[in-house]
Amino acid sequence: MGAEPEGFAEANGGSGGVEPDPAALREQIEQLQVRVQLAEERRRALVHIMGDLNESNQKLADQRKAMLHILGDYESDRSRLARQTERLDNSRRALLHILQDSHESNLRLGDSRKAMIHIMGDLRETTQEMERREQELRDKQEQLVQAGKLATLGELTTGVAHELNNPLNNIGLYVGNVIDQIRLGEVETERLVSDLEKTMEQVQKATEIISHLRTFGRAARVSIELVDIDDVIERSLLLVHEQLRLRGIDVELELCPDELIVLANPIQLEQVFINLLTNARDAVADSTRKTIRIASSRDEERIRIAFSDTGPGIPRELQQRIFDPFFTTKEVGTGTGLGLSITYSILKEYGGEISVTSRPGEGATFVIELPFADEAPPEEPLL
């Protein structure tokens, strides 16, 4: 058993068996109850404290976990910030390189701009030089065309002289008749008027021939206009007709019934046709049958004029060279070699082409193609 409470022995009379005092016993019981109550309150307080302590420990554990998460997030943020700082540093270095490259590029751009200015200056001078040379080339080409016309006129001199001789002889005949009638006193007004009218017709014919020659040989500004191919063929034959007749050369015409209109210069086209006619004339000089055939046709876009002869033909190895300047198969002193090259240049100027087909012993055919035109060219503005 445990020790008795203090005073309990005294209340029972001590160890000598004395009866306990009820009042003292109650007092001791009350004190004991108070102490029990205090102990109970302390126990409950301790329980509350332990509960609070557990809650605090739980909160502390939660806070510790939260702190661990915060520390983890902080570490992640720190690592991310370190990476961002590294990227930022790299970007800064890259930006410095870019700025440096930009500065160098600006310097190079400045040098390039200066070089471009020099290049543009050189290009301007080169363009002006090219325009000057192009103008010189056009002038020389016009001179070459004019030289070709003069050479053609030189070849046609004999034929033209015969062409003029007929109207001059007729003029002399009619005038002589008039003079004879006047001298004999046999003046018949109607007969005199008739002879004088015929004289004027012959004068007009000779004037047209001379005017045509002057127009053909004149060095004038080339004008572009709508040209009737049949008219050009007729005028070309007029100049070479006497030469062809004297050489016994027949001319066959197979012209298209439709109107053949091209945009060109009529004098230059006439020069082209005369060049081809004189070449055909020379080609058939030694042939048994001397014939030149001119045929024309057209489609919706192109006009074709073919000049054929009954000469010996052109060897295949020479067909690619006949349009070269100064190339000729004629003997020295009988040809300049300019006719076909000038013909080629003139036709190219008007968007046309010329080709040749030939077989040995079967003659040659030169075919001209020109664009069909149905509208007049726009007028050039006055300077």
VEXZA-374202 format. One record per residue (C-alpha): x, z, y; residue in three letters. Coordinates in steps of 0.2 Angstrom, whole numbers. Each point is the difference from the previous one (the first is absolute). Example, Ala and Ser with C-alpha at 12.3 -4.5 7.8 and 13.67 -1.06 7.14 Angstrom:
BEGIN
+-------+-------+-------+------+
!  east !    up ! north ! code !
+-------+-------+-------+------+
!    62 !    39 !   -22 !  ALA !
!     6 !    -3 !    17 !  SER !
+-------+-------+-------+------+
This chain:
BEGIN
+-------+-------+-------+------+
!  east !    up ! north ! code !
+-------+-------+-------+------+
!     0 !     0 !     0 !  MET !
!     5 !    -2 !    18 !  GLY !
!     5 !    13 !    12 !  ALA !
!   -15 !     8 !     9 !  GLU !
!    -3 !    -3 !    18 !  PRO !
!     7 !    11 !    13 !  GLU !
!   -11 !    16 !     3 !  GLY !
!   -10 !    -3 !   -16 !  PHE !
!    10 !    14 !    -8 !  ALA !
!    -3 !    11 !    14 !  GLU !
!   -19 !    -3 !     0 !  ALA !
!     0 !     4 !   -19 !  ASN !
!     9 !    17 !     4 !  GLY !
!    17 !    -7 !    -4 !  GLY !
!     7 !     1 !   -17 !  SER !
!    -7 !    17 !    -2 !  GLY !
!   -18 !    -6 !    -5 !  GLY !
!    -8 !     3 !    17 !  VAL !
!   -17 !    -9 !     3 !  GLU !
!     2 !   -15 !    12 !  PRO !
!    -8 !     1 !    17 !  ASP !
!   -14 !   -13 !     1 !  PRO !
!     2 !    -3 !    19 !  ALA !
!    18 !    -3 !    -3 !  ALA !
!    -4 !   -11 !   -14 !  LEU !
!   -12 !   -10 !    10 !  ARG !
!    12 !    -2 !    14 !  GLU !
!    13 !    -6 !   -13 !  GLN !
!   -13 !   -12 !    -7 !  ILE !
!    -4 !    -7 !    17 !  GLU !
!    18 !    -2 !     4 !  GLN !
!     2 !    -9 !   -16 !  LEU !
!   -15 !   -11 !     3 !  GLN !
!     7 !    -4 !    18 !  VAL !
!    17 !    -4 !    -8 !  ARG !
!    -9 !   -11 !   -13 !  VAL !
!   -10 !    -8 !    14 !  GLN !
!    16 !    -3 !     9 !  LEU !
!     9 !    -7 !   -15 !  ALA !
!   -15 !   -11 !    -3 !  GLU !
!     0 !    -6 !    18 !  GLU !
!    19 !    -3 !    -2 !  ARG !
!    -3 !    -9 !   -16 !  ARG !
!   -13 !   -11 !     7 !  ARG !
!    11 !    -3 !    15 !  ALA !
!    14 !    -4 !   -12 !  LEU !
!   -11 !   -12 !    -9 !  VAL !
!    -5 !    -8 !    17 !  HIS !
!    19 !     0 !     4 !  ILE !
!     4 !    -8 !   -16 !  MET !
!   -14 !   -13 !     2 !  GLY !
!     6 !    -3 !    17 !  ASP !
!    18 !    -1 !    -7 !  LEU !
!    -6 !   -12 !   -13 !  ASN !
!    -9 !   -11 !    13 !  GLU !
!    16 !     1 !    11 !  SER !
!    10 !    -5 !   -15 !  ASN !
!   -12 !   -14 !    -4 !  GLN !
!     1 !    -6 !    18 !  LYS !
!    19 !     2 !     0 !  LEU !
!     0 !   -10 !   -16 !  ALA !
!   -11 !   -13 !     8 !  ASP !
!    11 !     0 !    16 !  GLN !
!    15 !    -1 !   -11 !  ARG !
!    -7 !   -16 !    -9 !  LYS !
!    -5 !    -7 !    17 !  ALA !
!    17 !     4 !     7 !  MET !
!     7 !    -9 !   -15 !  LEU !
!   -11 !   -15 !     3 !  HIS !
!     5 !     1 !    19 !  ILE !
!    18 !     1 !    -5 !  LEU !
!    -3 !   -15 !   -12 !  GLY !
!    -9 !   -10 !    14 !  ASP !
!    14 !     5 !    12 !  TYR !
!    13 !    -6 !   -12 !  GLU !
!   -10 !   -16 !    -2 !  SER !
!    -2 !    -2 !    19 !  ASP !
!    18 !     4 !     2 !  ARG !
!     6 !   -13 !   -13 !  SER !
!   -13 !   -12 !     8 !  ARG !
!     7 !     4 !    17 !  LEU !
!    17 !    -2 !    -6 !  ALA !
!    -4 !   -17 !    -7 !  ARG !
!    -9 !    -5 !    16 !  GLN !
!    15 !     6 !    10 !  THR !
!    11 !   -11 !   -11 !  GLU !
!   -12 !   -15 !     2 !  ARG !
!    -1 !     4 !    19 !  LEU !
!    19 !     1 !     1 !  ASP !
!     1 !   -17 !   -10 !  ASN !
!   -13 !    -8 !    11 !  SER !
!    10 !     6 !    15 !  ARG !
!    16 !    -7 !    -7 !  ARG !
!    -9 !   -16 !    -4 !  ALA !
!    -8 !     0 !    17 !  LEU !
!    17 !     1 !     8 !  LEU !
!     6 !   -14 !   -11 !  HIS !
!   -15 !   -10 !     5 !  ILE !
!     3 !     4 !    18 !  LEU !
!    18 !    -5 !    -2 !  GLN !
!    -5 !   -16 !    -9 !  ASP !
!   -13 !    -4 !    13 !  SER !
!    13 !     2 !    13 !  HIS !
!    12 !   -11 !    -9 !  GLU !
!   -15 !   -12 !    -3 !  SER !
!    -4 !     0 !    19 !  ASN !
!    18 !    -4 !     3 !  LEU !
!     0 !   -14 !   -13 !  ARG !
!   -17 !    -6 !     7 !  LEU !
!     8 !     0 !    18 !  GLY !
!    14 !   -11 !    -7 !  ASP !
!   -13 !   -10 !   -10 !  SER !
!   -10 !    -3 !    16 !  ARG !
!    15 !    -5 !    10 !  LYS !
!     5 !   -12 !   -15 !  ALA !
!   -18 !    -6 !     0 !  MET !
!     1 !    -4 !    19 !  ILE !
!    16 !   -10 !    -3 !  HIS !
!    -8 !    -8 !   -15 !  ILE !
!   -16 !    -4 !    11 !  MET !
!    11 !    -7 !    13 !  GLY !
!    10 !   -11 !   -12 !  ASP !
!   -17 !    -5 !    -8 !  LEU !
!    -6 !    -5 !    17 !  ARG !
!    15 !   -10 !     3 !  GLU !
!     0 !    -8 !   -17 !  THR !
!   -19 !    -4 !     2 !  THR !
!     4 !    -8 !    17 !  GLN !
!    15 !   -10 !    -8 !  GLU !
!   -12 !    -5 !   -14 !  MET !
!   -13 !    -6 !    12 !  GLU !
!    13 !    -9 !    10 !  ARG !
!     7 !    -8 !   -16 !  ARG !
!   -18 !    -4 !    -6 !  GLU !
!    -3 !    -9 !    17 !  GLN !
!    16 !    -9 !    -2 !  GLU !
!    -5 !    -5 !   -18 !  LEU !
!   -17 !    -6 !     7 !  ARG !
!     9 !   -10 !    13 !  ASP !
!    12 !    -8 !   -12 !  LYS !
!   -14 !    -4 !   -12 !  GLN !
!    -9 !    -8 !    14 !  GLU !
!    16 !   -10 !     4 !  GLN !
!     1 !    -4 !   -18 !  LEU !
!   -18 !    -6 !    -1 !  VAL !
!     3 !   -10 !    16 !  GLN !
!    16 !    -8 !    -7 !  ALA !
!   -10 !    -5 !   -15 !  GLY !
!   -13 !    -8 !    11 !  LYS !
!    14 !   -10 !     9 !  LEU !
!     8 !    -5 !   -16 !  ALA !
!   -17 !    -6 !    -7 !  THR !
!    -3 !    -9 !    16 !  LEU !
!    17 !    -8 !    -2 !  GLY !
!    -5 !    -6 !   -17 !  GLU !
!   -16 !    -7 !     6 !  LEU !
!     7 !    -9 !    15 !  THR !
!     0 !   -17 !    -9 !  THR !
!   -17 !     2 !    -6 !  GLY !
!    -7 !     5 !    17 !  VAL !
!     9 !   -15 !     8 !  ALA !
!    -9 !   -11 !   -12 !  HIS !
!   -16 !    10 !     3 !  GLU !
!     2 !    -3 !    19 !  LEU !
!     6 !   -18 !    -2 !  ASN !
!   -18 !    -6 !    -6 !  ASN !
!    -9 !     6 !    16 !  PRO !
!    14 !    -6 !    11 !  LEU !
!    -1 !   -17 !    -7 !  ASN !
!   -19 !     0 !     1 !  ASN !
!     1 !     5 !    18 !  ILE !
!    13 !   -14 !     4 !  GLY !
!   -12 !   -12 !    -9 !  LEU !
!   -15 !     5 !    10 !  TYR !
!     9 !     1 !    17 !  VAL !
!     8 !   -17 !    -4 !  GLY !
!   -18 !    -8 !    -3 !  ASN !
!    -6 !     7 !    16 !  VAL !
!    15 !    -7 !    10 !  ILE !
!    -2 !   -17 !    -8 !  ASP !
!   -18 !     0 !     4 !  GLN !
!     3 !     4 !    18 !  ILE !
!    14 !   -13 !     2 !  ARG !
!   -10 !   -14 !    -7 !  LEU !
!   -15 !     5 !    11 !  GLY !
!   -11 !     2 !   -15 !  GLU !
!    -6 !    17 !     5 !  VAL !
!   -14 !     6 !   -11 !  GLU !
!    -5 !    18 !     5 !  THR !
!    -7 !     5 !   -16 !  GLU !
!    15 !    -6 !   -10 !  ARG !
!    12 !     8 !    13 !  LEU !
!    -9 !    17 !    -1 !  VAL !
!     0 !    -1 !   -19 !  SER !
!    19 !    -3 !    -1 !  ASP !
!     3 !    14 !    12 !  LEU !
!   -11 !    12 !    -9 !  GLU !
!     9 !    -4 !   -16 !  LYS !
!    16 !     2 !     9 !  THR !
!    -6 !    18 !     6 !  MET !
!    -4 !     4 !   -18 !  GLU !
!    18 !    -4 !    -6 !  GLN !
!     7 !    10 !    15 !  VAL !
!   -11 !    14 !    -5 !  GLN !
!     6 !    -1 !   -18 !  LYS !
!    18 !     0 !     5 !  ALA !
!    -3 !    14 !    12 !  THR !
!    -8 !    10 !   -14 !  GLU !
!    16 !    -3 !   -11 !  ILE !
!    12 !     5 !    14 !  ILE !
!   -11 !    15 !     4 !  SER !
!     0 !     5 !   -18 !  HIS !
!    19 !    -1 !    -1 !  LEU !
!     2 !    10 !    16 !  ARG !
!   -11 !    13 !    -7 !  THR !
!     8 !     1 !   -17 !  PHE !
!    18 !     1 !     7 !  GLY !
!    -4 !    12 !    15 !  ARG !
!     7 !    17 !    -2 !  ALA !
!   -15 !    11 !     5 !  ALA !
!    -7 !    17 !    -3 !  ARG !
!    -8 !     0 !   -17 !  VAL !
!   -18 !     3 !     1 !  SER !
!   -11 !     5 !   -15 !  ILE !
!   -17 !    -8 !    -1 !  GLU !
!   -13 !    -7 !   -12 !  LEU !
!     7 !   -16 !    -7 !  VAL !
!    -9 !   -14 !   -10 !  ASP !
!    11 !    -5 !   -15 !  ILE !
!    -7 !   -18 !     0 !  ASP !
!     5 !    -2 !    18 !  ASP !
!    18 !     5 !    -3 !  VAL !
!     1 !   -12 !   -15 !  ILE !
!    -7 !   -14 !    11 !  GLU !
!    13 !     3 !    14 !  ARG !
!    14 !     2 !   -12 !  SER !
!    -4 !   -16 !    -8 !  LEU !
!    -1 !    -9 !    17 !  LEU !
!    19 !     4 !     3 !  LEU !
!     6 !    -5 !   -17 !  VAL !
!   -12 !   -14 !    -3 !  HIS !
!    11 !   -14 !     6 !  GLU !
!    15 !     6 !   -10 !  GLN !
!   -10 !     1 !   -16 !  LEU !
!    -8 !   -17 !     3 !  ARG !
!    18 !    -8 !     3 !  LEU !
!     6 !     8 !   -16 !  ARG !
!   -15 !    -6 !   -10 !  GLY !
!    -6 !    17 !    -4 !  ILE !
!   -19 !     3 !    -3 !  ASP !
!    -9 !    16 !     5 !  VAL !
!   -14 !     6 !   -10 !  GLU !
!   -12 !    13 !     7 !  LEU !
!   -11 !    12 !   -10 !  GLU !
!    -6 !    12 !    13 !  LEU !
!   -13 !    14 !    -2 !  CYS !
!   -16 !    -4 !     7 !  PRO !
!    -2 !    18 !     7 !  ASP !
!     7 !     5 !    16 !  GLU !
!    18 !     7 !    -2 !  LEU !
!     4 !    12 !    14 !  ILE !
!    15 !    11 !     1 !  VAL !
!     7 !    11 !    13 !  LEU !
!    17 !    -7 !     6 !  ALA !
!     9 !   -11 !    13 !  ASN !
!    -5 !   -18 !    -2 !  PRO !
!    17 !    -7 !     5 !  ILE !
!     9 !    11 !   -12 !  GLN !
!   -12 !    -5 !   -14 !  LEU !
!     3 !   -18 !     5 !  GLU !
!    19 !     3 !    -2 !  GLN !
!    -3 !     7 !   -17 !  VAL !
!   -10 !   -15 !    -6 !  PHE !
!    12 !   -13 !     8 !  ILE !
!    14 !     9 !    -9 !  ASN !
!    -9 !    -2 !   -17 !  LEU !
!    -4 !   -18 !     4 !  LEU !
!    17 !    -5 !     5 !  THR !
!     7 !     9 !   -16 !  ASN !
!   -13 !   -10 !   -11 !  ALA !
!     5 !   -16 !    10 !  ARG !
!    18 !     2 !    -5 !  ASP !
!    -4 !     6 !   -18 !  ALA !
!    -9 !   -17 !    -4 !  VAL !
!    13 !   -11 !     9 !  ALA !
!     6 !    -7 !   -17 !  ASP !
!   -16 !     2 !   -10 !  SER !
!    -9 !   -15 !    -7 !  THR !
!   -17 !     7 !     5 !  ARG !
!     1 !     8 !    17 !  LYS !
!   -14 !    11 !     3 !  THR !
!    -3 !    16 !    10 !  ILE !
!   -16 !    10 !    -4 !  ARG !
!    -8 !    13 !    11 !  ILE !
!   -13 !    11 !    -8 !  ALA !
!    -9 !    15 !     7 !  SER !
!   -12 !    14 !    -7 !  SER !
!    -6 !    17 !     4 !  ARG !
!    -8 !    16 !    -7 !  ASP !
!    -8 !    15 !     9 !  GLU !
!    17 !     6 !     6 !  GLU !
!    14 !   -13 !    -1 !  ARG !
!     3 !   -18 !     5 !  ILE !
!    11 !   -11 !   -10 !  ARG !
!     9 !   -16 !     5 !  ILE !
!    10 !   -10 !   -13 !  ALA !
!    13 !   -13 !     4 !  PHE !
!     5 !   -11 !   -15 !  SER !
!    12 !   -14 !    -2 !  ASP !
!     5 !   -12 !   -13 !  THR !
!    18 !     3 !     2 !  GLY !
!    13 !     5 !   -14 !  PRO !
!    -5 !    19 !     2 !  GLY !
!    11 !    15 !     3 !  ILE !
!    11 !     7 !   -14 !  PRO !
!    -6 !    18 !    -5 !  ARG !
!    17 !     8 !     5 !  GLU !
!    -3 !    -6 !    18 !  LEU !
!   -18 !     5 !     2 !  GLN !
!     4 !    18 !     4 !  GLN !
!    13 !    -6 !    14 !  ARG !
!    -9 !   -13 !     9 !  ILE !
!    -8 !    12 !    13 !  PHE !
!    18 !     7 !     4 !  ASP !
!     6 !    -4 !    17 !  PRO !
!    12 !   -15 !     1 !  PHE !
!    -2 !    -4 !   -18 !  PHE !
!    -3 !   -18 !    -3 !  THR !
!     2 !   -13 !   -14 !  THR !
!     2 !   -15 !    13 !  LYS !
!    16 !    -8 !     4 !  GLU !
!    10 !     7 !    15 !  VAL !
!    -7 !    -6 !    16 !  GLY !
!   -17 !    -4 !    -7 !  THR !
!    -7 !    18 !     0 !  GLY !
!     2 !    17 !     9 !  THR !
!    -7 !    11 !   -14 !  GLY !
!   -11 !     9 !    12 !  LEU !
!   -17 !    -9 !    -3 !  GLY !
!    -6 !    10 !   -15 !  LEU !
!     8 !    17 !     6 !  SER !
!    -9 !    -2 !    17 !  ILE !
!   -16 !    -5 !   -10 !  THR !
!     1 !    16 !   -10 !  TYR !
!     3 !    11 !    15 !  SER !
!   -15 !    -8 !    10 !  ILE !
!   -12 !     3 !   -15 !  LEU !
!     6 !    18 !    -3 !  LYS !
!    -3 !     3 !    18 !  GLU !
!   -19 !    -4 !    -2 !  TYR !
!    -2 !     9 !   -17 !  GLY !
!     2 !   -16 !   -10 !  GLY !
!    11 !    -5 !   -15 !  GLU !
!     8 !   -16 !    -6 !  ILE !
!     5 !    -5 !   -18 !  SER !
!     7 !   -15 !    -9 !  VAL !
!    -4 !    -7 !   -17 !  THR !
!    10 !   -14 !    -7 !  SER !
!     5 !    -9 !   -16 !  ARG !
!    14 !   -12 !    -1 !  PRO !
!    -6 !   -18 !     2 !  GLY !
!   -18 !     6 !     4 !  GLU !
!     3 !     4 !    19 !  GLY !
!    -3 !    16 !     9 !  ALA !
!   -15 !     9 !     7 !  THR !
!     2 !    13 !    15 !  PHE !
!   -15 !    11 !     1 !  VAL !
!    -4 !    10 !    16 !  ILE !
!   -12 !    14 !     0 !  GLU !
!    -7 !     8 !    16 !  LEU !
!   -13 !    13 !     3 !  PRO !
!   -17 !    -7 !     5 !  PHE !
!    -6 !     5 !    17 !  ALA !
!   -17 !     0 !     8 !  ASP !
!     3 !    11 !    16 !  GLU !
!    11 !    -4 !    15 !  ALA !
!    15 !    12 !     3 !  PRO !
!    -2 !    14 !    13 !  PRO !
!     6 !    -4 !    17 !  GLU !
!    17 !     7 !     4 !  GLU !
!    -1 !    12 !    15 !  PRO !
!     7 !    -6 !    16 !  LEU !
!    16 !     8 !     6 !  LEU !
+-------+-------+-------+------+
